[in-house]
Protein backbone atom coordinates (compact mmCIF):
# COMPACT_ATOMS: atom_id res chain seq x y z
CA UNK A 1 0.00 0.00 0.00
CA UNK A 2 1.53 3.29 -1.12
CA UNK A 3 1.35 6.14 1.29
CA UNK A 4 0.71 9.43 -0.48
CA UNK A 5 2.53 12.34 1.07
CA UNK A 6 2.00 15.98 0.23
CA UNK A 7 5.17 15.88 -1.87
CA UNK A 8 4.02 12.83 -3.84
CA UNK A 9 0.65 14.46 -4.41
CA UNK A 10 2.29 17.68 -5.57
CA UNK A 11 4.50 15.73 -7.98
CA UNK A 12 1.46 13.88 -9.34
CA UNK A 13 -0.45 17.14 -9.89
CA UNK A 14 2.58 18.68 -11.60
CA UNK A 15 2.92 15.66 -13.90
CA UNK A 16 -0.79 15.81 -14.70
CA UNK A 17 -0.49 19.51 -15.58
CA UNK A 18 2.52 18.84 -17.81
CA UNK A 19 0.81 16.00 -19.64
CA UNK A 20 -2.29 18.21 -20.10
CA UNK A 21 -0.08 20.92 -21.66
CA UNK A 22 1.51 18.31 -23.95
CA UNK A 23 -1.92 17.09 -24.97
CA UNK A 24 -3.06 20.66 -25.71
CA UNK A 25 0.06 21.30 -27.80
CA UNK A 26 -0.52 18.09 -29.76
CA UNK A 27 -4.17 19.01 -30.37
CA UNK A 28 -3.22 22.53 -31.54
CA UNK A 29 -0.64 21.03 -33.90
CA UNK A 30 -3.27 18.59 -35.19
CA UNK A 31 -5.67 21.48 -35.85
CA UNK A 32 -3.02 23.32 -37.88
CA UNK A 33 -2.19 20.14 -39.80
CA UNK A 34 -5.86 19.59 -40.67
CA UNK A 35 -6.21 23.23 -41.67
CA UNK A 36 -3.20 23.13 -43.99
CA UNK A 37 -3.61 19.68 -45.49
CA UNK A 38 -7.37 19.71 -45.95
CA UNK A 39 -7.66 23.45 -46.62
CA UNK A 40 -10.30 23.80 -43.92
CA UNK A 41 -10.86 27.47 -43.19
CA UNK A 42 -14.12 27.28 -41.21
CA UNK A 43 -13.81 26.93 -37.44
CA UNK A 44 -16.91 24.75 -37.27
CA UNK A 45 -15.47 22.32 -39.82
CA UNK A 46 -12.15 22.13 -38.00
CA UNK A 47 -13.93 21.48 -34.69
CA UNK A 48 -16.06 18.79 -36.29
CA UNK A 49 -13.00 17.14 -37.85
CA UNK A 50 -11.15 17.10 -34.50
CA UNK A 51 -14.25 16.39 -32.42
CA UNK A 52 -13.72 19.39 -30.13
CA UNK A 53 -15.85 22.41 -29.22
CA UNK A 54 -15.15 25.86 -30.61
CA UNK A 55 -14.43 27.16 -27.10
CA UNK A 56 -11.83 24.43 -26.57
CA UNK A 57 -10.24 25.21 -29.95
CA UNK A 58 -10.13 28.90 -28.98
CA UNK A 59 -8.41 28.03 -25.69
CA UNK A 60 -5.89 25.80 -27.48
CA UNK A 61 -4.96 28.50 -29.99
CA UNK A 62 -4.66 31.20 -27.36
CA UNK A 63 -2.28 29.00 -25.35
CA UNK A 64 -0.24 27.74 -28.29
CA UNK A 65 -0.19 30.74 -30.63
CA UNK A 66 -1.42 33.70 -28.56
CA UNK A 67 -4.11 34.41 -31.12
CA UNK A 68 -7.62 33.22 -31.84
CA UNK A 69 -8.33 30.48 -34.38
CA UNK A 70 -9.94 33.11 -36.63
CA UNK A 71 -6.80 35.26 -36.60
CA UNK A 72 -4.61 32.23 -37.22
CA UNK A 73 -6.81 31.06 -40.11
CA UNK A 74 -6.72 34.48 -41.75
CA UNK A 75 -2.93 34.57 -41.55
CA UNK A 76 -2.78 31.07 -43.04
CA UNK A 77 -5.06 32.07 -45.90
CA UNK A 78 -3.02 35.20 -46.59
CA UNK A 79 0.23 33.23 -46.46
CA UNK A 80 -1.24 30.74 -48.92
CA UNK A 81 -2.48 33.58 -51.16
CA UNK A 82 1.01 35.06 -51.26
CA UNK A 83 2.43 31.66 -52.21
CA UNK A 84 -0.15 31.10 -54.95
CA UNK A 85 0.48 34.52 -56.47
CA UNK A 86 4.28 34.52 -56.25
CA UNK A 87 5.10 30.87 -56.87
CA UNK A 88 2.17 29.59 -58.92
CA UNK A 89 1.31 32.70 -60.94
CA UNK A 90 -2.25 33.07 -59.66
CA UNK A 91 -3.99 36.41 -60.06
CA UNK A 92 -5.47 38.10 -56.99
CA UNK A 93 -8.93 37.04 -58.17
CA UNK A 94 -7.97 33.39 -58.70
CA UNK A 95 -6.16 33.20 -55.33
CA UNK A 96 -9.20 34.75 -53.65
CA UNK A 97 -11.48 32.18 -55.24
CA UNK A 98 -9.16 29.28 -54.36
CA UNK A 99 -9.01 30.35 -50.71
CA UNK A 100 -12.69 31.07 -50.22
CA UNK A 101 -12.60 34.85 -50.09
CA UNK A 102 -15.86 36.39 -51.31
CA UNK A 103 -13.97 38.49 -53.88
CA UNK A 104 -10.56 39.78 -54.90
CA UNK A 105 -11.33 43.03 -53.10
CA UNK A 106 -12.05 41.09 -49.90
CA UNK A 107 -8.62 39.44 -50.16
CA UNK A 108 -7.06 42.85 -50.82
CA UNK A 109 -8.77 44.44 -47.80
CA UNK A 110 -7.59 41.61 -45.55
CA UNK A 111 -4.00 41.94 -46.80
CA UNK A 112 -4.07 45.65 -46.11
CA UNK A 113 -5.69 45.17 -42.69
CA UNK A 114 -3.24 42.50 -41.53
CA UNK A 115 -0.01 43.54 -43.25
CA UNK A 116 -0.62 47.10 -44.41
CA UNK A 117 0.15 46.00 -47.97
CA UNK A 118 -1.84 45.15 -51.07
CA UNK A 119 -1.61 41.53 -52.28
CA UNK A 120 0.76 42.63 -55.05
CA UNK A 121 3.00 44.46 -52.58
CA UNK A 122 2.84 41.50 -50.20
CA UNK A 123 3.98 39.15 -52.97
CA UNK A 124 6.90 41.44 -53.79
CA UNK A 125 7.81 41.65 -50.10
CA UNK A 126 8.84 38.04 -50.21
CA UNK A 127 7.39 34.87 -49.50
CA UNK A 128 6.84 31.34 -50.53
CA UNK A 129 5.09 28.80 -48.48
FIKOLZA-1660 file (N, C-alpha, C; in steps of 0.1 Angstrom, whole numbers, plus 5000, padded with zeros to 4 digits):
% residues 129
   i   px   py   pz ch aa at
   1 5009 4988 5000  A  X  N
   1 5000 5000 5000  A  X CA
   1 5009 5012 5000  A  X  C
   2 5007 5021 4990  A  X  N
   2 5015 5033 4989  A  X CA
   2 5009 5044 4997  A  X  C
   3 5018 5050 5005  A  X  N
   3 5013 5061 5013  A  X CA
   3 5016 5074 5005  A  X  C
   4 5006 5082 5003  A  X  N
   4 5007 5094 4995  A  X CA
   4 5010 5106 5005  A  X  C
   5 5021 5112 5003  A  X  N
   5 5025 5123 5011  A  X CA
   5 5022 5136 5003  A  X  C
   6 5023 5147 5009  A  X  N
   6 5020 5160 5002  A  X CA
   6 5029 5162 4991  A  X  C
   7 5042 5157 4992  A  X  N
   7 5052 5159 4981  A  X CA
   7 5048 5150 4969  A  X  C
   8 5044 5138 4972  A  X  N
   8 5040 5128 4962  A  X CA
   8 5028 5134 4954  A  X  C
   9 5019 5139 4962  A  X  N
   9 5006 5145 4956  A  X CA
   9 5010 5157 4947  A  X  C
  10 5019 5165 4952  A  X  N
  10 5023 5177 4944  A  X CA
  10 5030 5173 4931  A  X  C
  11 5038 5162 4932  A  X  N
  11 5045 5157 4920  A  X CA
  11 5035 5152 4910  A  X  C
  12 5025 5145 4915  A  X  N
  12 5015 5139 4907  A  X CA
  12 5007 5150 4900  A  X  C
  13 5003 5160 4907  A  X  N
  13 4996 5171 4901  A  X CA
  13 5004 5179 4891  A  X  C
  14 5017 5180 4894  A  X  N
  14 5026 5187 4884  A  X CA
  14 5027 5178 4871  A  X  C
  15 5028 5165 4873  A  X  N
  15 5029 5157 4861  A  X CA
  15 5016 5157 4853  A  X  C
  16 5005 5157 4860  A  X  N
  16 4992 5158 4853  A  X CA
  16 4991 5171 4845  A  X  C
  17 4995 5182 4851  A  X  N
  17 4995 5195 4844  A  X CA
  17 5004 5195 4832  A  X  C
  18 5016 5189 4833  A  X  N
  18 5025 5188 4822  A  X CA
  18 5019 5180 4811  A  X  C
  19 5014 5169 4814  A  X  N
  19 5008 5160 4804  A  X CA
  19 4996 5167 4797  A  X  C
  20 4988 5175 4805  A  X  N
  20 4977 5182 4799  A  X CA
  20 4982 5193 4789  A  X  C
  21 4993 5199 4792  A  X  N
  21 4999 5209 4783  A  X CA
  21 5004 5202 4771  A  X  C
  22 5010 5191 4772  A  X  N
  22 5015 5183 4760  A  X CA
  22 5003 5179 4752  A  X  C
  23 4993 5175 4758  A  X  N
  23 4981 5171 4750  A  X CA
  23 4975 5183 4743  A  X  C
  24 4974 5194 4749  A  X  N
  24 4969 5207 4743  A  X CA
  24 4978 5210 4731  A  X  C
  25 4991 5210 4733  A  X  N
  25 5001 5213 4722  A  X CA
  25 4999 5204 4710  A  X  C
  26 4997 5191 4713  A  X  N
  26 4995 5181 4702  A  X CA
  26 4982 5184 4695  A  X  C
  27 4971 5187 4702  A  X  N
  27 4958 5190 4696  A  X CA
  27 4959 5203 4688  A  X  C
  28 4966 5213 4692  A  X  N
  28 4968 5225 4685  A  X CA
  28 4975 5222 4672  A  X  C
  29 4986 5214 4673  A  X  N
  29 4994 5210 4661  A  X CA
  29 4985 5202 4651  A  X  C
  30 4976 5194 4657  A  X  N
  30 4967 5186 4648  A  X CA
  30 4957 5195 4641  A  X  C
  31 4953 5205 4648  A  X  N
  31 4943 5215 4642  A  X CA
  31 4950 5222 4630  A  X  C
  32 4962 5226 4632  A  X  N
  32 4970 5233 4621  A  X CA
  32 4972 5224 4610  A  X  C
  33 4976 5211 4613  A  X  N
  33 4978 5201 4602  A  X CA
  33 4965 5199 4594  A  X  C
  34 4954 5198 4600  A  X  N
  34 4941 5196 4593  A  X CA
  34 4938 5208 4585  A  X  C
  35 4940 5220 4590  A  X  N
  35 4938 5232 4583  A  X CA
  35 4946 5233 4570  A  X  C
  36 4959 5230 4572  A  X  N
  36 4968 5231 4560  A  X CA
  36 4966 5220 4550  A  X  C
  37 4965 5208 4554  A  X  N
  37 4964 5197 4545  A  X CA
  37 4950 5196 4538  A  X  C
  38 4940 5199 4546  A  X  N
  38 4926 5197 4540  A  X CA
  38 4920 5210 4536  A  X  C
  39 4928 5221 4538  A  X  N
  39 4923 5234 4534  A  X CA
  39 4910 5238 4540  A  X  C
  40 4909 5235 4553  A  X  N
  40 4897 5238 4561  A  X CA
  40 4899 5252 4567  A  X  C
  41 4890 5261 4563  A  X  N
  41 4891 5275 4568  A  X CA
  41 4880 5279 4577  A  X  C
  42 4870 5270 4579  A  X  N
  42 4859 5273 4588  A  X CA
  42 4861 5266 4602  A  X  C
  43 4860 5274 4612  A  X  N
  43 4862 5269 4626  A  X CA
  43 4853 5257 4629  A  X  C
  44 4840 5258 4625  A  X  N
  44 4831 5247 4627  A  X CA
  44 4835 5234 4621  A  X  C
  45 4841 5235 4609  A  X  N
  45 4845 5223 4602  A  X CA
  45 4858 5217 4609  A  X  C
  46 4867 5226 4613  A  X  N
  46 4879 5221 4620  A  X CA
  46 4875 5214 4633  A  X  C
  47 4865 5221 4640  A  X  N
  47 4861 5215 4653  A  X CA
  47 4854 5201 4651  A  X  C
  48 4846 5200 4640  A  X  N
  48 4839 5188 4637  A  X CA
  48 4850 5177 4634  A  X  C
  49 4860 5181 4626  A  X  N
  49 4870 5171 4622  A  X CA
  49 4878 5166 4633  A  X  C
  50 4881 5175 4643  A  X  N
  50 4888 5171 4655  A  X CA
  50 4880 5166 4667  A  X  C
  51 4867 5168 4665  A  X  N
  51 4858 5164 4676  A  X CA
  51 4860 5172 4689  A  X  C
  52 4861 5185 4687  A  X  N
  52 4863 5194 4699  A  X CA
  52 4853 5206 4697  A  X  C
  53 4850 5212 4708  A  X  N
  53 4842 5224 4708  A  X CA
  53 4849 5236 4703  A  X  C
  54 4842 5246 4699  A  X  N
  54 4848 5259 4694  A  X CA
  54 4855 5266 4706  A  X  C
  55 4849 5265 4718  A  X  N
  55 4856 5272 4729  A  X CA
  55 4869 5265 4733  A  X  C
  56 4869 5252 4732  A  X  N
  56 4882 5244 4734  A  X CA
  56 4892 5248 4724  A  X  C
  57 4888 5248 4711  A  X  N
  57 4898 5252 4701  A  X CA
  57 4903 5266 4703  A  X  C
  58 4894 5275 4707  A  X  N
  58 4899 5289 4710  A  X CA
  58 4909 5289 4721  A  X  C
  59 4907 5281 4732  A  X  N
  59 4916 5280 4743  A  X CA
  59 4929 5274 4739  A  X  C
  60 4929 5264 4730  A  X  N
  60 4941 5258 4725  A  X CA
  60 4950 5268 4717  A  X  C
  61 4943 5276 4708  A  X  N
  61 4950 5285 4700  A  X CA
  61 4956 5297 4708  A  X  C
  62 4948 5301 4718  A  X  N
  62 4953 5312 4726  A  X CA
  62 4966 5307 4734  A  X  C
  63 4965 5295 4739  A  X  N
  63 4977 5290 4747  A  X CA
  63 4989 5288 4737  A  X  C
  64 4987 5281 4726  A  X  N
  64 4998 5277 4717  A  X CA
  64 5003 5289 4709  A  X  C
  65 4994 5297 4704  A  X  N
  65 4998 5307 4694  A  X CA
  65 4996 5322 4698  A  X  C
  66 4989 5324 4709  A  X  N
  66 4986 5337 4714  A  X CA
  66 4977 5345 4705  A  X  C
  67 4969 5338 4698  A  X  N
  67 4959 5344 4689  A  X CA
  67 4947 5335 4687  A  X  C
  68 4936 5340 4683  A  X  N
  68 4924 5332 4682  A  X CA
  68 4925 5323 4669  A  X  C
  69 4917 5313 4668  A  X  N
  69 4917 5305 4656  A  X CA
  69 4913 5313 4644  A  X  C
  70 4904 5323 4645  A  X  N
  70 4901 5331 4634  A  X CA
  70 4913 5339 4629  A  X  C
  71 4920 5345 4638  A  X  N
  71 4932 5353 4634  A  X CA
  71 4942 5344 4627  A  X  C
  72 4944 5332 4633  A  X  N
  72 4954 5322 4628  A  X CA
  72 4950 5318 4614  A  X  C
  73 4937 5315 4612  A  X  N
  73 4932 5311 4599  A  X CA
  73 4934 5321 4588  A  X  C
  74 4931 5334 4592  A  X  N
  74 4933 5345 4583  A  X CA
  74 4947 5346 4578  A  X  C
  75 4956 5345 4588  A  X  N
  75 4971 5346 4584  A  X CA
  75 4975 5334 4576  A  X  C
  76 4969 5322 4578  A  X  N
  76 4972 5311 4570  A  X CA
  76 4967 5313 4555  A  X  C
  77 4955 5318 4554  A  X  N
  77 4949 5321 4541  A  X CA
  77 4958 5331 4533  A  X  C
  78 4962 5342 4541  A  X  N
  78 4970 5352 4534  A  X CA
  78 4984 5347 4530  A  X  C
  79 4989 5338 4539  A  X  N
  79 5002 5332 4535  A  X CA
  79 5001 5324 4523  A  X  C
  80 4990 5316 4522  A  X  N
  80 4988 5307 4511  A  X CA
  80 4985 5316 4498  A  X  C
  81 4978 5327 4500  A  X  N
  81 4975 5336 4488  A  X CA
  81 4988 5341 4483  A  X  C
  82 4997 5345 4492  A  X  N
  82 5010 5351 4487  A  X CA
  82 5018 5340 4480  A  X  C
  83 5018 5328 4485  A  X  N
  83 5024 5317 4478  A  X CA
  83 5018 5314 4464  A  X  C
  84 5005 5314 4463  A  X  N
  84 4998 5311 4451  A  X CA
  84 5002 5322 4440  A  X  C
  85 5002 5334 4445  A  X  N
  85 5005 5345 4435  A  X CA
  85 5019 5346 4431  A  X  C
  86 5029 5344 4441  A  X  N
  86 5043 5345 4437  A  X CA
  86 5049 5333 4431  A  X  C
  87 5045 5321 4436  A  X  N
  87 5051 5309 4431  A  X CA
  87 5043 5302 4420  A  X  C
  88 5030 5303 4420  A  X  N
  88 5022 5296 4411  A  X CA
  88 5016 5305 4400  A  X  C
  89 5018 5318 4401  A  X  N
  89 5013 5327 4391  A  X CA
  89 4998 5330 4391  A  X  C
  90 4992 5328 4402  A  X  N
  90 4977 5331 4403  A  X CA
  90 4975 5346 4403  A  X  C
  91 4964 5350 4398  A  X  N
  91 4960 5364 4399  A  X CA
  91 4954 5366 4413  A  X  C
  92 4952 5378 4417  A  X  N
  92 4945 5381 4430  A  X CA
  92 4931 5375 4430  A  X  C
  93 4924 5376 4419  A  X  N
  93 4911 5370 4418  A  X CA
  93 4911 5355 4419  A  X  C
  94 4920 5349 4413  A  X  N
  94 4920 5334 4413  A  X CA
  94 4925 5329 4427  A  X  C
  95 4934 5336 4433  A  X  N
  95 4938 5332 4447  A  X CA
  95 4927 5334 4456  A  X  C
  96 4920 5345 4455  A  X  N
  96 4908 5348 4464  A  X CA
  96 4898 5336 4462  A  X  C
  97 4895 5332 4450  A  X  N
  97 4885 5322 4448  A  X CA
  97 4890 5308 4454  A  X  C
  98 4902 5305 4451  A  X  N
  98 4908 5293 4456  A  X CA
  98 4908 5292 4472  A  X  C
  99 4909 5303 4478  A  X  N
  99 4910 5303 4493  A  X CA
  99 4897 5307 4500  A  X  C
 100 4886 5308 4492  A  X  N
 100 4873 5311 4498  A  X CA
 100 4870 5325 4502  A  X  C
 101 4878 5335 4497  A  X  N
 101 4874 5349 4499  A  X CA
 101 4862 5352 4490  A  X  C
 102 4853 5361 4495  A  X  N
 102 4841 5364 4487  A  X CA
 102 4845 5371 4474  A  X  C
 103 4856 5378 4473  A  X  N
 103 4860 5385 4461  A  X CA
 103 4875 5389 4462  A  X  C
 104 4881 5393 4451  A  X  N
 104 4894 5398 4451  A  X CA
 104 4896 5410 4460  A  X  C
 105 4886 5418 4461  A  X  N
 105 4887 5430 4469  A  X CA
 105 4886 5426 4484  A  X  C
 106 4879 5416 4487  A  X  N
 106 4880 5411 4501  A  X CA
 106 4893 5406 4505  A  X  C
 107 4900 5399 4496  A  X  N
 107 4914 5394 4498  A  X CA
 107 4923 5407 4500  A  X  C
 108 4921 5416 4491  A  X  N
 108 4929 5429 4492  A  X CA
 108 4928 5436 4505  A  X  C
 109 4915 5437 4509  A  X  N
 109 4912 5444 4522  A  X CA
 109 4919 5437 4534  A  X  C
 110 4918 5424 4534  A  X  N
 110 4924 5416 4545  A  X CA
 110 4939 5417 4545  A  X  C
 111 4945 5417 4533  A  X  N
 111 4960 5419 4532  A  X CA
 111 4964 5433 4538  A  X  C
 112 4956 5443 4534  A  X  N
 112 4959 5457 4539  A  X CA
 112 4957 5458 4554  A  X  C
 113 4946 5451 4559  A  X  N
 113 4943 5452 4573  A  X CA
 113 4954 5445 4581  A  X  C
 114 4958 5433 4577  A  X  N
 114 4968 5425 4585  A  X CA
 114 4982 5430 4583  A  X  C
 115 4986 5432 4570  A  X  N
 115 5000 5435 4567  A  X CA
 115 5003 5450 4563  A  X  C
 116 4992 5457 4561  A  X  N
 116 4994 5471 4556  A  X CA
 116 4999 5472 4542  A  X  C
 117 4997 5461 4534  A  X  N
 117 5002 5460 4520  A  X CA
 117 4991 5454 4512  A  X  C
 118 4991 5458 4499  A  X  N
 118 4982 5452 4489  A  X CA
 118 4987 5437 4486  A  X  C
 119 4979 5429 4481  A  X  N
 119 4984 5415 4477  A  X CA
 119 4996 5416 4468  A  X  C
 120 4996 5425 4458  A  X  N
 120 5008 5426 4449  A  X CA
 120 5020 5430 4457  A  X  C
 121 5019 5440 4466  A  X  N
 121 5030 5445 4474  A  X CA
 121 5035 5433 4484  A  X  C
 122 5025 5426 4489  A  X  N
 122 5028 5415 4498  A  X CA
 122 5036 5404 4491  A  X  C
 123 5032 5401 4478  A  X  N
 123 5040 5391 4470  A  X CA
 123 5054 5396 4467  A  X  C
 124 5056 5409 4465  A  X  N
 124 5069 5414 4462  A  X CA
 124 5077 5415 4475  A  X  C
 125 5071 5416 4486  A  X  N
 125 5078 5416 4499  A  X CA
 125 5085 5403 4502  A  X  C
 126 5082 5393 4496  A  X  N
 126 5088 5380 4498  A  X CA
 126 5078 5370 4501  A  X  C
 127 5084 5358 4501  A  X  N
 127 5074 5349 4505  A  X CA
 127 5076 5335 4500  A  X  C
 128 5068 5327 4497  A  X  N
 128 5068 5313 4495  A  X CA
 128 5061 5307 4506  A  X  C
 129 5059 5295 4505  A  X  N
 129 5051 5288 4515  A  X CA
 129 5060 5281 4525  A  X  C
% end
